Amino acid sequence: MKPRHFLSLFDLTPAELQQVLRRASALKALYRRGERYAPFPGKVLAMIFEKASTRTRVSFEAGMAQLGGSAIFLAPQDTQLGRGEPIEDTARVLSSMVDLVMIRTFEHARVERFAAYSTVPVINGLTDYNHPCQLLADLQTFIEHRGDIRGRIVAWIGDGNNMCNSYLKAAIQCDFQLRIAVAPGYEPNAELLKQAAGRVVLLRDPLVAAQDADLVATDVWSSMGKEAQQQRRARDFAGYQVTAEVMAQAKPDAIFLHCLPAHRGEEVSAEVIDGPQSRVWDEAENRLHAQKALMEFLLLGESAPVA
């Protein structure tokens, strides 16, 4: 039987997505109570990092350890992938030795090619196209603080990047309204915009996007690999900072999320990210619990707990 992969939110049905999110909160509660839950003794997660990370590495490595397994960190210089071995060959070999593979890289096609030849589940830890694990944490955070996200209004302000693409997929899967305020020339994936028709509005004014929103989210203006564009992007996004004025347009109980790392004074003011509406620290911690629930789902399949 072919393994289930998680390369995109679309790899889960809406019902499965909700199951994973409920399970994430249940695993978080277990962790907070200090109860040991280790269903994966002897299981091994291979983590391939072609893009550096703090939260992705620590959350996956700690999560696998908490579930009773172990994780192996592989940087480009540690593998034959970094020396030109075909992705297909590495996938065949690595998947014969481990139980799960997580890949954080640039081109989304690399993750897809690896998954096509892997005999174990492959998890997308981030690509230039999307960041589905982060959306699991974001959705979990919203649900924990504000309840069901269905029918709510979400404002995305800034670059139409991989996080914006992931919010588009989440809007489809979770049935919420997404308003995207983006500078001209930085729009998200055109095909995803078409798929989300009826649930998404593309705007230029952050104040309009944030009006009556339940959630306001953003990301850095220059993602990894785009540092050379930093000065131009700083000019183009100068009017797209999430400020107290922007948050004032949202509902009084709206929350602010940012996948981190954040640049205070650029995409978000210190007043907002360090303020009472910010839930970024809960969001960061939830990477751990959401990914534990995801790994449990991928490894246990139908026998995975549902709550």
C-alpha positions in Angstrom: 0.0 0.0 0.0 1.3 3.4 -0.9 2.2 5.7 2.0 0.2 8.8 2.8 2.3 12.0 2.3 1.7 15.5 3.6 3.0 17.9 1.0 0.1 20.3 1.1 -3.1 20.8 3.2 -4.9 19.3 0.2 -3.3 15.9 1.2 -5.8 15.7 4.0 -9.6 15.8 3.5 -11.4 18.5 5.5 -12.5 15.9 8.0 -9.0 14.5 8.4 -7.6 18.0 8.8 -10.1 18.7 11.7 -9.2 15.3 13.2 -5.5 16.2 13.2 -6.2 19.6 14.7 -8.3 18.1 17.5 -5.6 15.5 18.2 -3.0 18.3 18.3 -4.8 20.0 21.2 -5.3 16.6 22.9 -1.6 15.9 22.7 -0.8 19.4 23.9 -3.0 18.7 27.0 -1.2 15.4 27.6 2.1 17.2 27.4 1.0 20.0 29.8 -0.1 17.4 32.3 3.2 15.7 32.1 1.8 12.4 30.9 4.1 10.2 28.8 2.7 9.1 25.5 5.2 7.2 23.4 3.6 5.1 20.6 6.7 5.1 18.4 9.5 3.2 20.1 12.2 2.4 17.6 10.6 4.7 14.9 13.0 7.0 13.1 12.3 10.3 11.4 14.9 11.6 8.8 15.0 15.4 8.5 16.5 16.8 5.3 17.2 20.5 5.6 18.2 22.4 2.5 16.8 25.5 4.1 17.9 26.5 7.6 15.4 26.6 10.4 14.9 26.9 14.2 11.3 26.1 14.8 11.0 23.3 12.2 14.0 21.4 13.4 13.3 21.7 17.1 9.6 21.0 16.8 10.1 17.8 14.7 13.0 16.5 16.6 11.5 17.2 20.0 8.1 15.9 18.8 9.5 12.6 17.6 11.4 12.2 20.9 8.3 12.9 22.9 6.5 10.2 20.9 9.2 7.7 21.8 11.1 7.7 18.5 14.2 9.5 17.3 15.2 11.9 14.6 18.2 12.3 12.3 19.2 15.8 11.1 20.6 15.8 7.6 22.1 19.1 6.1 23.1 19.3 2.5 26.8 18.7 3.3 25.7 15.5 5.2 24.1 13.7 2.3 24.8 12.7 -1.3 21.9 14.9 -2.3 24.3 17.8 -1.7 26.8 16.2 -4.1 24.4 15.7 -6.9 22.8 12.3 -6.2 19.4 12.0 -8.0 16.5 12.7 -5.6 14.9 9.4 -6.7 17.9 7.4 -5.6 18.1 9.1 -2.2 14.4 8.6 -1.7 14.6 4.9 -2.4 17.6 4.3 -0.1 16.6 6.6 2.8 13.0 5.4 2.9 14.2 1.8 3.3 16.0 2.8 6.5 13.6 5.1 8.3 9.9 5.4 9.0 9.2 9.0 8.1 11.0 11.7 6.1 10.6 15.5 6.6 12.1 17.8 3.9 12.6 21.5 4.1 13.8 22.9 0.8 13.3 25.5 -1.9 11.6 24.0 -5.0 8.4 22.3 -4.3 9.1 19.9 -7.1 11.9 18.4 -5.1 9.6 17.3 -2.4 7.1 15.9 -4.9 9.8 13.9 -6.7 11.1 12.5 -3.4 7.6 11.5 -2.3 7.0 9.7 -5.6 9.9 7.3 -4.9 9.6 7.0 -1.1 8.1 4.0 0.5 7.4 5.9 3.8 5.4 9.1 4.5 7.0 12.3 3.4 6.2 15.6 5.2 6.8 19.0 3.6 8.6 21.1 6.2 8.5 24.1 3.9 9.0 24.9 0.2 8.9 28.1 -1.8 5.3 27.1 -2.8 3.7 26.4 0.6 4.2 25.7 4.3 1.5 23.3 5.4 2.9 22.4 8.8 2.8 26.1 9.8 -0.8 26.3 8.8 -1.6 23.3 11.1 -0.2 25.3 14.0 -1.9 28.5 12.9 -5.3 26.8 12.7 -4.8 25.0 16.0 -3.9 28.4 17.6 -7.0 30.1 16.3 -9.3 27.3 17.3 -7.8 27.2 20.9 -8.3 30.9 21.3 -11.4 31.8 19.2 -13.1 28.5 18.3 -14.2 27.2 14.9 -12.6 29.1 12.0 -15.4 28.3 9.6 -17.2 31.4 8.3 -14.6 33.7 9.9 -12.7 36.5 8.3 -8.9 36.2 8.0 -6.7 39.0 6.7 -3.3 38.3 5.2 -1.2 41.4 4.8 2.2 41.5 3.0 3.9 39.2 0.5 1.9 36.6 -1.5 4.5 34.0 -0.6 4.4 30.4 0.5 2.5 31.3 3.7 -0.1 33.2 1.7 -0.5 30.2 -0.6 -1.0 28.0 2.4 -3.7 30.4 3.8 -5.5 30.1 0.5 -5.5 26.3 0.8 -6.7 26.6 4.4 -9.6 28.9 3.3 -10.7 26.2 0.9 -10.3 23.3 3.4 -11.8 25.2 6.4 -14.3 27.4 4.6 -13.4 30.8 5.9 -13.1 34.2 4.0 -9.6 35.3 3.2 -8.7 38.9 2.4 -5.2 39.4 1.0 -3.7 42.8 1.0 -0.6 42.6 -1.2 1.6 45.0 -3.1 1.3 45.0 -6.9 3.5 42.3 -8.4 3.6 40.1 -5.3 0.3 38.3 -5.7 0.0 34.7 -4.5 -0.2 31.6 -6.8 -2.7 32.4 -9.6 -4.1 28.8 -9.7 -4.8 28.8 -6.0 -6.6 32.2 -6.3 -8.9 30.5 -8.9 -9.5 27.5 -6.7 -10.4 29.8 -3.8 -12.8 31.9 -5.8 -15.7 32.9 -3.6 -13.6 32.6 -0.4 -10.8 35.1 -1.3 -10.6 38.8 -2.1 -7.4 40.4 -3.4 -6.9 44.0 -2.1 -4.2 46.7 -2.0 -5.2 48.4 1.3 -4.3 46.7 4.6 -6.9 48.8 6.5 -9.7 47.5 4.2 -8.4 43.9 4.4 -8.4 44.0 8.3 -11.9 45.4 8.7 -13.9 43.2 11.0 -11.3 40.4 10.7 -11.1 37.6 13.3 -7.5 36.9 12.5 -4.7 39.1 11.0 -1.6 37.3 9.8 1.6 38.3 8.1 5.2 37.1 7.3 8.6 38.7 6.6 8.8 40.8 3.4 12.0 39.0 2.2 11.8 35.2 2.7 14.9 33.0 2.7 16.5 33.0 -0.7 15.2 36.5 -1.5 17.6 38.5 0.6 19.1 40.1 -2.5 15.7 41.8 -3.1 15.4 43.1 0.5 15.9 46.8 -0.3 13.4 46.8 -3.2 10.9 44.8 -1.2 11.2 47.2 1.8 10.2 50.0 -0.6 7.4 48.1 -2.2 5.9 46.9 1.1 6.4 50.1 3.0 2.6 50.5 3.4 1.9 46.9 4.4 3.1 46.8 8.0 0.7 45.4 10.5 0.3 48.3 13.0 -2.0 49.2 15.8 -4.0 51.1 13.3 -4.5 48.0 11.2 -5.4 45.9 14.2 -7.9 48.5 15.2 -9.9 47.8 12.1 -10.3 44.2 13.1 -12.8 42.8 15.6 -11.9 43.7 19.3 -11.1 40.0 20.0 -9.1 39.5 16.8 -5.8 37.8 17.2 -2.5 38.4 15.4 -0.3 35.6 14.1 3.2 35.5 12.5 5.1 32.3 11.6 8.4 33.9 12.8 11.2 34.9 12.7 9.8 38.5 12.8 11.3 41.8 11.9 9.8 44.4 14.3 9.5 47.7 12.5 9.1 46.1 9.1 6.2 43.7 8.5 4.8 44.2 12.0 5.2 46.8 14.7 6.6 45.9 18.1 3.4 47.2 19.6 1.4 44.6 17.8 3.6 41.5 18.0 4.3 42.1 21.7 0.8 43.3 22.4 -2.3 41.7 23.9 -3.8 40.5 20.6 -0.6 38.6 19.6 -0.7 34.8 19.9 2.6 34.2 18.1 4.2 32.4 21.1 1.3 29.9 21.3 1.5 29.6 17.6 5.2 28.7 17.7 4.7 26.1 20.4 1.8 24.6 18.5 4.2 23.6 15.7 5.3 20.9 18.2 1.9 19.5 19.0 0.4 19.8 15.5 3.3 18.0 14.0 3.1 15.2 16.6 -0.6 14.8 15.6 0.4 14.8 12.0 3.1 12.1 12.4 0.8 10.0 14.5 -1.8 10.2 11.7 0.6 9.3 9.0 2.2 6.4 10.8 -0.9 4.9 12.4 -3.5 5.7 9.7 -7.0 4.7 10.5 -5.9 3.4 14.0 -4.7 7.0 14.9 -6.7 8.4 17.9 -9.4 10.9 16.9 -9.3 13.1 19.9 
